[in-house]
Amino acid sequence: MTSVAKIVPPLHAVVARVTARILARSAPLRGEYLAHRAPRAGPARERLPCANLAHGFAAAGEGDKARLREVSWPNIAIVSAYNDLLSAHQPLERFPALIKMAAREAGAVAQFAGGVPAMCDGVTQGTTGMELSLFSRDVIAMATAVALTHGMFDAALCLGVCDKIVPGLLIGALAFGELPVVFVPAGPMPSGLDNHAKARVRQLYAQGEVDRAALLESESRSYHAPGTCTFYGTANSNQMLMEIMGLHLPGAAFVPPNTALRDALTRAAARRAAAITALGKQYQPLSRIVDERAVVNAIVGLLATGGSTNHTIHLVAIARAAGLIITWDDFDELSAVVPLLARIYPNGSADVNHFHAAGGTAFLIRELLGGGLLHPDCHTVMGTGLEAYTREPQLAQGELCWRDVPEHSGDPQVLRPLADPFSPDGGLKLLRGNLGRAVIKTSALQPRDRIVEAPARVFDSQEAVSAAFAQGALQGDVAVVVRLQGPRANGMPELHALTPALSVLQKRGQRVLLVTDGRMSGASGSVPAAIHLTPECLGGGPIGRVRDGDRIRLDSVAGTLDALVCAETWSAREPACAAPGAAAHGHGRELFSTFRKAVGDAESGALACGS
């Protein structure tokens, strides 16, 4: 269906300027991308030789087999990240049956085309397994391409939720941009232990004041049921982005799993995919939806909600897969004019269930549209225009429908209107200086922590930082510099294990700063962290020149990050650039040696496959 657009204000001048710059910068690459994604008439499978087609429907039930053989109905691919190890993806087990039945009712067939791996940063954080995490995104992209490469499909449904899974699914699907693609989320688990209480127990454990049993009890009360973790990290940032880019059904992001409304939305996604294939009159291919306007809308949504810093990597890679080139300067320029409208943990006390109850994505999108901060006329899976995404789903007498979101926020401590933001600027900032380029998440910082100057302590691993903390060696103000954590060195793991210790130092009254070529993700909180430092140490980056005792100055207001060392001394130093040998061995890391050699830097999306 096509929504009827309401009158909206003119596009903000900065949003228009950034969009025009992306379009001009990307013109050759975008043109090449679109040239290879032209639709073809008729069902895709009619172009297959008979033996190929017979292989494609051999295992189908008799009804589906007949339709596939007749080459009449559209065929929808299901690509799923289901596994029952991870709470966010366990609910997806039920989805294929719901989708197949809904597809038949809509005059289509749905086939389970393939599964993609789904690893959890929550399970692997602080372990060697995390060194495979970022690269898993590219594996998922390639697995998605394998699933879609059979030439049997007229549309696709991508089922996934968490950190690398949604970006990987989207990057892979964009290689088949001539297909319509609808993303199907699973929804968050019920709210558990208060996030601040959980963080407090972690800090007590780091200080040795509670034992492992107490820590495990706290964590089990936090992560306790099927569904996505409820803090606003990369997984939930993914869901907001899919909605604001028009790749979900409106309001689908944060509806709980295993509910009647969630099931209705899943069935409706199948029907919508069937309606927008090239076989009908509402054709909406993925290549049309993911354009420069959708990418800018995604950046604006990320900034307005204080979302995950991981998306300064993933959105760059997604854009590149669509033939678009964005840089951290684009994020930074938009951040100066996009206000912070949401406070969700770790940027506040509420979780995504509270955010959803307060008005959620529909309220957010309506407010941003009202300020001219979003492109209103972009393509979505619902048609043309974002107006449909200012409505929230409900069941009326068992039927799915949408209603306008309430005029006022249900909780102004969680979600605010554009006229009364939490902050006049967005939650991310670009840093520049003699240490290179980095990003910082500022939305959870106290004013005193926006500018920090402290002497450096240099480490080559987060384990070494934890050991120094346990030994009481991190006294006074300190800039903790953790190098050799970039994509080429060890796959750029998230350094979650540092958060409890650094938070303890901060609460003791010490001025604390983290500087690293690694990642911290959406869990970045009250400790100022200059992350994704580029070039990375192994690439000869200036972080390798830092020595213990150098004074490091972060100014997230001015956007600077510098080692306060005289230029002559600084340039004469040899950077430490030897990667730890252990990074190449054990825990499957040998299999990713090609990725480490081929990967680009963080600002270019840390892509290890494709262009």
C-alpha positions in Angstrom: 0.0 0.0 0.0 1.1 3.6 -0.5 0.7 6.0 2.4 -0.8 9.5 2.0 1.9 12.0 3.0 1.0 14.8 5.3 2.4 18.3 4.9 5.9 18.3 6.4 8.4 21.1 6.7 11.3 21.7 4.3 14.3 19.4 4.7 16.8 20.8 7.1 19.7 22.5 5.2 22.4 20.3 6.8 20.5 17.1 6.0 20.0 18.3 2.5 23.7 19.3 2.1 25.0 16.0 3.5 22.7 14.0 1.3 23.7 15.9 -1.8 27.4 15.4 -0.9 26.9 11.6 -0.5 25.0 11.5 -3.8 27.7 13.4 -5.7 30.6 11.4 -4.1 28.9 8.1 -4.8 27.6 8.8 -8.4 30.0 6.4 -10.3 29.8 3.6 -7.7 26.0 3.9 -7.3 25.5 4.0 -11.1 27.6 0.8 -11.5 25.6 -0.9 -8.6 22.2 -0.1 -10.1 23.3 -1.1 -13.6 23.6 -4.7 -12.4 20.3 -4.8 -10.5 17.7 -4.3 -13.2 14.5 -6.3 -12.7 13.4 -9.0 -15.2 9.9 -9.8 -16.3 8.2 -12.9 -14.9 9.1 -15.2 -12.0 12.8 -15.7 -11.6 12.6 -19.4 -11.8 11.2 -19.5 -15.3 14.7 -18.7 -16.5 16.1 -21.8 -15.0 16.6 -24.9 -17.2 14.2 -27.7 -16.4 16.7 -29.9 -14.4 17.7 -26.9 -12.3 14.1 -26.0 -11.6 13.2 -29.6 -10.7 16.0 -29.6 -8.2 14.6 -26.4 -6.7 11.1 -27.8 -5.9 11.9 -31.5 -5.5 11.4 -31.4 -1.7 8.4 -29.1 -1.7 5.0 -30.2 -0.6 2.6 -31.1 -3.3 0.7 -27.8 -3.3 3.8 -25.7 -3.3 5.4 -27.9 -5.9 2.5 -27.5 -8.2 2.7 -23.7 -7.9 6.5 -23.7 -8.4 6.2 -25.9 -11.4 3.5 -23.8 -13.0 5.7 -20.7 -12.7 2.8 -18.6 -11.7 3.0 -17.5 -8.1 5.9 -15.5 -6.7 8.4 -17.4 -4.6 9.8 -15.9 -1.4 13.1 -16.8 0.1 13.4 -17.2 3.9 16.9 -16.5 5.2 17.1 -16.9 8.9 19.6 -16.5 11.7 17.7 -18.9 13.9 19.4 -20.9 16.6 18.2 -21.8 20.1 21.5 -20.9 21.8 20.8 -17.1 21.6 17.7 -15.7 23.2 17.2 -13.0 20.5 17.0 -15.7 17.7 15.3 -18.5 19.5 11.8 -17.1 18.7 12.6 -17.3 15.0 12.1 -21.1 15.2 8.3 -20.6 14.7 8.5 -18.0 12.0 8.9 -20.1 8.8 5.7 -22.0 9.4 3.8 -18.7 9.9 5.4 -17.2 6.8 4.7 -20.2 4.6 1.0 -20.3 5.5 0.6 -16.5 5.1 2.4 -16.7 1.7 0.0 -19.3 0.4 -3.0 -17.2 1.6 -1.5 -14.3 -0.4 -0.9 -16.4 -3.6 2.8 -17.0 -3.1 5.2 -19.8 -2.1 7.9 -19.4 0.6 10.9 -21.6 0.8 13.5 -21.7 3.5 16.5 -20.7 1.4 19.2 -20.8 4.0 20.5 -20.2 7.5 23.2 -17.8 8.5 25.4 -18.0 11.6 24.5 -15.9 14.6 27.1 -15.4 17.2 26.5 -13.4 20.4 28.9 -10.8 21.6 27.2 -11.2 25.1 28.4 -14.8 25.2 31.9 -14.2 23.6 32.8 -10.9 25.2 36.1 -11.0 27.0 37.1 -14.3 25.3 39.0 -15.2 22.2 35.8 -15.9 20.4 35.1 -12.2 20.2 38.0 -12.0 17.7 35.7 -13.6 15.2 32.7 -11.3 15.9 33.3 -8.5 13.5 34.3 -10.9 10.7 31.1 -12.9 11.3 29.2 -10.0 9.6 31.0 -10.7 6.3 30.5 -14.4 6.7 26.7 -13.7 7.2 26.7 -11.5 4.1 28.3 -14.3 2.0 25.9 -16.9 3.5 23.0 -14.7 2.6 24.3 -14.5 -1.0 24.7 -18.2 -1.1 21.0 -18.6 0.0 19.7 -16.2 -2.7 22.0 -17.4 -5.5 19.8 -20.2 -6.7 17.7 -18.0 -9.0 14.5 -19.3 -7.6 13.2 -16.2 -5.8 11.2 -13.1 -6.4 11.5 -11.6 -2.9 13.2 -12.4 0.4 12.4 -12.2 4.1 15.5 -11.8 6.3 15.0 -13.0 9.9 17.6 -11.7 12.3 18.2 -9.4 15.2 21.6 -9.0 16.7 24.9 -7.2 16.4 26.5 -8.4 13.2 23.6 -10.4 11.9 21.3 -7.6 10.6 24.2 -5.7 8.9 25.4 -9.0 7.4 22.0 -9.9 6.1 21.5 -6.5 4.6 24.9 -6.4 2.9 24.3 -9.9 1.5 20.8 -9.0 0.3 22.0 -5.8 -1.4 24.0 -8.0 -3.7 20.5 -9.1 -5.0 19.1 -5.5 -4.9 16.6 -6.3 -7.7 14.7 -8.4 -5.1 12.2 -6.9 -2.7 13.4 -7.6 0.9 11.5 -7.3 4.1 13.3 -7.6 7.5 11.5 -9.6 10.2 12.5 -9.0 13.8 11.8 -11.2 16.8 11.3 -8.6 19.6 12.8 -7.9 23.0 12.6 -10.1 26.1 10.6 -8.8 29.1 12.4 -6.3 31.3 14.5 -8.0 33.9 16.8 -6.8 36.6 17.3 -3.0 36.5 20.3 -2.2 34.4 21.9 0.0 37.0 21.6 -2.7 39.6 23.2 -5.2 37.1 26.1 -2.7 36.5 26.6 -2.3 40.2 27.0 -6.0 40.8 29.5 -6.2 37.9 31.5 -3.4 39.6 31.4 -5.1 43.0 32.6 -8.4 41.4 35.5 -6.5 39.7 36.5 -5.2 43.1 36.3 -8.7 44.6 33.4 -7.7 46.9 30.9 -10.3 45.6 31.5 -13.8 44.4 30.8 -15.5 41.0 27.6 -17.0 42.3 26.2 -13.5 43.1 27.4 -12.2 39.7 25.7 -15.1 37.9 22.5 -14.7 39.7 22.4 -11.0 38.8 23.2 -11.7 35.1 20.6 -14.5 35.0 17.9 -12.1 36.3 18.9 -9.6 33.5 19.0 -12.1 30.6 16.2 -14.4 31.5 13.8 -15.2 28.6 13.4 -15.5 24.8 13.9 -12.2 23.0 16.5 -9.5 22.5 18.5 -8.1 25.4 16.7 -5.0 26.4 19.5 -2.5 26.7 20.1 -0.2 23.7 23.1 -1.8 22.2 23.8 -2.8 18.7 21.0 -5.3 18.5 18.3 -2.9 19.3 20.0 -0.1 17.3 19.7 -2.5 14.4 15.9 -2.8 14.9 15.5 1.0 15.0 17.5 1.4 11.8 15.6 -1.2 9.9 12.4 0.6 10.8 13.6 4.2 10.0 15.1 2.8 6.7 11.7 1.4 5.8 12.7 -2.2 5.8 10.4 -3.4 8.6 6.7 -3.2 8.7 5.8 -0.1 10.7 6.2 -0.5 14.5 7.6 -4.0 14.2 10.9 -3.4 15.9 10.0 -3.8 19.6 6.9 -5.9 19.8 7.6 -8.8 22.2 8.1 -12.3 20.8 5.5 -15.1 21.1 2.6 -12.7 21.2 -0.4 -12.5 19.0 0.7 -9.1 17.7 4.2 -10.4 16.9 2.7 -13.3 15.0 0.4 -11.1 13.1 3.3 -8.8 12.0 5.3 -11.8 10.9 2.4 -13.1 8.8 1.9 -9.6 7.4 5.6 -9.4 6.4 5.1 -12.4 4.2 2.0 -11.0 2.6 3.8 -7.7 2.0 6.8 -9.4 0.4 4.4 -11.2 -2.0 2.7 -7.9 -2.9 5.9 -6.0 -3.8 7.6 -8.4 -6.3 8.2 -7.5 -9.9 5.2 -9.8 -10.8 2.7 -7.2 -9.4 2.0 -3.5 -9.6 3.7 -2.4 -6.3 7.3 -3.5 -7.1 9.7 -2.2 -4.5 13.2 -3.7 -4.9 15.8 -3.3 -2.1 18.0 -1.3 -4.4 15.3 1.4 -4.7 14.7 1.5 -0.9 18.4 1.7 0.2 19.5 4.9 -1.4 21.2 8.0 -0.1 18.0 9.2 1.6 17.6 6.0 3.5 21.2 6.0 4.6 21.0 9.6 5.9 17.7 8.8 7.7 19.5 5.9 9.3 22.3 8.1 10.6 19.8 10.7 11.9 17.9 8.0 13.7 21.1 6.6 15.3 22.1 10.1 16.5 18.7 11.0 17.8 18.6 7.8 20.0 22.2 7.7 21.1 22.6 4.4 19.3 25.5 2.0 19.0 28.9 3.2 17.9 29.2 0.0 16.0 27.1 1.6 13.3 29.8 4.1 12.5 31.3 0.9 11.0 28.2 -1.1 9.9 26.3 1.8 8.2 29.5 2.6 6.2 29.7 -1.0 5.0 25.9 -1.2 4.3 26.1 2.0 2.2 29.1 0.7 0.3 27.1 -2.5 -0.5 24.5 -0.3 -2.1 27.0 1.7 -4.1 27.1 4.7 -1.6 30.1 6.2 0.1 29.6 7.8 3.5 32.3 9.0 6.0 32.6 9.8 9.6 32.5 13.5 8.6 28.9 12.9 7.5 28.0 11.5 10.9 29.7 14.4 12.6 28.0 17.1 10.6 24.6 15.6 11.1 25.3 15.1 14.8 25.7 18.9 15.2 22.0 19.5 14.3 20.2 16.3 15.3 19.0 16.5 18.9 19.0 13.6 21.3 15.4 12.5 21.8 15.8 9.2 23.7 17.5 8.1 26.9 17.7 4.3 26.9 20.3 2.3 28.9 23.3 2.8 28.9 22.4 6.4 28.1 19.6 6.4 30.7 17.8 4.1 33.2 15.1 2.8 30.9 15.2 -0.2 28.5 13.7 -0.6 25.0 10.5 -1.9 26.5 10.1 1.4 28.2 11.0 3.2 25.0 8.4 1.3 23.1 5.7 2.0 25.7 6.6 5.7 25.7 5.9 5.9 21.9 8.8 4.1 20.4 9.9 4.4 16.8 6.6 5.9 15.6 6.9 8.9 18.0 10.6 9.3 17.2 10.0 9.3 13.4 7.1 11.7 13.6 9.1 14.2 15.7 12.1 14.0 13.3 9.9 14.4 10.3 8.3 17.4 11.9 11.7 19.0 12.2 12.7 18.4 8.6 15.4 16.0 9.8 14.3 13.0 7.8 13.7 12.5 4.1 9.9 12.0 4.1 9.7 10.9 0.5 12.0 7.8 0.5 10.8 4.4 -0.6 9.9 1.8 1.9 8.5 -1.7 1.9 5.1 -0.1 2.5 5.4 2.2 -0.6 6.6 5.7 -0.8 7.0 8.0 2.2 7.8 7.6 5.9 4.4 8.7 7.0 3.3 5.1 7.5 6.0 4.7 10.1 4.5 7.3 12.4 1.8 4.8 13.2 1.9 1.8 15.6 0.5 -1.6 15.1 -2.4 -3.1 17.1 -4.9 -5.9 16.9 -8.5 -4.9 16.5 -10.9 -7.8 16.8 -8.0 -10.1 15.9 -7.0 -8.2 12.8 -3.8 -6.2 12.3 -4.1 -2.5 11.8 -2.2 0.7 12.5 -3.1 3.8 14.5 -1.5 7.2 14.9 1.0 7.3 17.7 -0.2 9.4 20.7 0.6 13.1 20.5 2.6 13.2 23.7 5.3 10.9 25.0 4.2 8.3 27.5 7.3 9.1 29.5 9.4 12.2 28.9 12.2 10.8 31.0 12.7 8.2 28.2 11.4 9.8 25.0 11.0 13.5 24.3 9.6 15.7 21.5 11.8 17.7 19.2 10.8 20.9 21.0 12.2 19.6 24.3 15.2 17.3 23.6 17.6 15.8 26.1 20.5 17.5 24.3 20.6 19.8 21.3 23.1 17.5 19.5 23.4 13.8 18.7 25.1 11.1 20.7 28.2 10.6 18.5 31.2 12.8 17.8 34.1 12.6 15.5 37.6 13.2 17.0 40.6 14.4 15.1 44.2 15.0 16.1 47.7 13.7 16.1 46.4 10.3 17.3 44.3 9.9 14.1 40.5 9.8 13.7 38.2 8.2 16.2 34.6 8.3 17.4 33.1 8.8 20.8 29.7 8.2 22.2 28.8 11.3 24.2 25.1 10.8 25.0 25.9 9.1 28.4 28.7 11.4 29.5 28.5 13.8 32.3 29.6 17.4 31.4 32.9 17.1 33.4 33.8 14.0 31.3 33.4 15.7 27.9 37.0 17.1 28.3 39.6 14.9 30.0 43.4 15.2 30.1 45.4 12.5 31.9 48.8 10.6 31.7 48.8 7.5 29.5 49.1 3.9 30.6 49.7 1.7 27.5 48.5 -1.9 27.1 48.3 -4.4 24.3 45.2 -6.3 25.5 42.2 -5.8 27.8 43.5 -8.7 29.9 46.5 -6.6 30.7 44.3 -3.7 31.8 42.3 -6.0 34.0 45.4 -7.3 35.6 46.7 -3.8 36.3 43.4 -2.9 37.9 43.4 -6.0 40.1 47.0 -5.1 41.2 45.9 -1.6 42.1 48.3 -0.2 39.5 45.8 2.3 38.0 46.0 5.1 40.5 45.2 8.8 39.9 43.9 10.2 36.7 44.7 7.9 33.8 44.3 7.6 30.0 44.1 3.8 29.4 45.5 3.3 25.9 44.7 -0.2 24.5 46.4 -0.8 21.1 46.6 -3.7 18.7 42.8 -4.2 18.8 42.0 -3.1 15.3 40.5 -5.2 12.4 43.9 -6.3 11.0 45.5 -7.1 14.4 42.9 -9.4 16.0 39.5 -8.7 14.3 38.6 -5.7 16.4 36.9 -7.3 19.4 34.6 -5.3 21.7 36.4 -4.4 24.9 33.4 -4.9 27.2 35.5 -6.4 30.0 37.1 -3.0 30.6 33.8 -1.3 31.5 33.4 -2.5 35.2 37.0 -1.7 36.1 37.1 1.7 34.5 33.7 2.6 36.0 35.1 1.8 39.4 38.0 4.1 38.9 35.7 6.8 37.7 33.4 6.5 40.8 36.5 6.8 43.0 36.9 10.3 41.7 39.7 9.6 39.2 39.5 11.2 35.7 39.5 8.3 33.4 39.8 8.1 29.6 39.9 5.1 27.2 41.7 5.4 23.9 41.8 2.3 21.6 41.7 1.1 18.0 39.2 -1.5 19.2 35.4 -1.3 19.8 33.1 -0.7 22.7 29.7 -0.9 20.9 26.4 0.2 22.2 27.5 -0.7 25.7 29.6 2.5 25.8 28.5 4.4 28.8 29.7 6.9 31.3 33.5 6.4 30.7 34.7 8.7 27.9 36.0 6.3 25.2 37.8 7.4 22.0 37.3 4.2 20.0 37.8 2.9 16.4 41.0 4.8 16.2 42.1 5.0 12.6 44.7 4.1 11.3 45.0 1.2 13.7 48.2 0.3 15.4 49.0 -2.6 13.1 48.6 -0.2 10.1 51.2 2.1 11.5 48.7 4.3 13.3 49.9 7.0 15.7 48.5 5.1 18.7 51.6 3.0 18.4 53.7 6.0 19.3 52.1 6.6 22.7 54.3 5.8 25.7 53.5 5.5 29.4 53.3 9.0 30.9 52.4 10.9 27.7 49.6 13.3 28.5 46.5 12.5 26.4 43.9 15.2 25.9 40.3 14.4 24.8 38.0 17.3 24.0 34.7 15.9 22.7 33.2 19.4 22.6 35.8 20.6 20.1 36.2 17.1 18.6 40.0 16.7 19.2 42.2 13.9 20.5 45.9 14.5 20.9 49.0 13.2 22.6 50.6 16.3 24.1 54.1 15.5 22.9 56.3 17.9 21.0 56.1 17.4 17.3 59.8 16.5 16.9 59.7 13.8 19.6 56.4 12.5 18.3 57.6 12.1 14.7 60.9 10.5 15.7 59.2 7.7 17.6 58.9 4.3 16.0 55.3 3.0 16.2 54.7 -0.4 17.9 53.0 -2.3 15.1 53.7 -6.1 15.7 50.4 -8.0 16.2 50.3 -10.4 19.1 51.1 -13.9 17.7 48.3 -15.5 19.6 45.8 -13.7 17.5 46.4 -16.0 14.6 45.9 -19.3 16.5 43.2 -21.2 18.3 39.4 -20.9 18.7 38.9 -20.9 14.9 41.0 -17.8 14.4 43.2 -19.6 11.9 40.3 -19.8 9.5 40.1 -16.0 9.4 43.7 -15.2 8.5 42.6 -14.1 5.0 40.1 -11.7 6.5 42.7 -10.1 8.7 44.9 -9.6 5.7 42.2 -8.2 3.5 40.1 -6.1 5.9 39.8 -2.3 5.5 40.0 0.2 8.3 37.1 1.1 10.6 36.1 4.2 8.8 35.8 2.3 5.5 33.4 -0.2 7.2 36.0 -2.8 8.1 35.0 -4.8 5.1 36.8 -8.1 4.6 34.8 -9.1 1.5 33.6 -7.2 -1.5 34.6 -3.7 -2.4 
